[in-house]
């Protein structure tokens, strides 16, 4: 007979959420196994059982952020209009960052690496979704890679400014500024490489 699981996925998710908040608000050095366990309503031994060590917990937070982000981007419907699909990915990027700012901060602002075996950013599933969408408009692989990096820089920069409180207005106004900037700059990035 199999041993019963002592700790479930819900506890694992709760620990990751608590740790992501601690890292994004206070930095990686603020994370201790005891503090995370207490805030999650469990024991330090549960953290060790689920993650192995404090460093593994911190790496798991970043890896979980990228996993959630990839799933969010992959859920964007693909239509017959590749330009509209690319714009939808841009909106999904912003939506994820605003809905899960702690994981987003750990992934990008805090620079916590998900482990020694981490793939390069352009090999992440998240970047692959973008590159695949761009390739529908820019068939040359090298050009598609360049366009993808440019578009990633655009949306990441805009979202980072918004999360830092530097974009004026309420949520509707900030969404309009974001859409306006994507519409003004994004097509130019794509067109510059389509023409070559």
Secondary structure as GFF3:
##gff-version 3
##sequence-region A 1 196
A	DSSP	alpha_helix	9	26	.	.	.	ID=ss1
A	DSSP	three_ten_helix	28	30	.	.	.	ID=ss2
A	DSSP	alpha_helix	33	40	.	.	.	ID=ss3
A	DSSP	alpha_helix	44	51	.	.	.	ID=ss4
A	DSSP	alpha_helix	54	74	.	.	.	ID=ss5
A	DSSP	alpha_helix	82	99	.	.	.	ID=ss6
A	DSSP	alpha_helix	101	104	.	.	.	ID=ss7
A	DSSP	pi_helix	105	109	.	.	.	ID=ss8
A	DSSP	three_ten_helix	121	123	.	.	.	ID=ss9
A	DSSP	alpha_helix	125	135	.	.	.	ID=ss10
A	DSSP	alpha_helix	141	163	.	.	.	ID=ss11
A	DSSP	alpha_helix	171	181	.	.	.	ID=ss12
A	DSSP	pi_helix	182	186	.	.	.	ID=ss13
A	DSSP	alpha_helix	187	194	.	.	.	ID=ss14
###
